[in-house]
Amino acid sequence: MLRGDWKEMIRAREGYRCKICGRTTNLTIQHKLPRCRGGSSTPENCVCWCGQCHRRFHLAHGLAMSDDF
């Protein structure tokens, strides 16, 4: 689990925008390499995405939304 201060740092690093589409609403912090596939919970492995892009990523990579991501 990411620490709260890391989440804020990641949001700021991404300019408070979704890294994929640029939206500024419904933002979440997500792992580039999912934890279920060996990814770590570090700022370097995380990005800021909106909920819609997060769902699209899961669908495109065959991940269930319930996977530990």
Summary of the structure (lengths in Angstrom):
residues: 69
radius of gyration: 11.3
end to end distance: 9.9
largest distance: 30.4
contacts: 176
relative contact order: 0.22
helix: 38%
strand: 14%
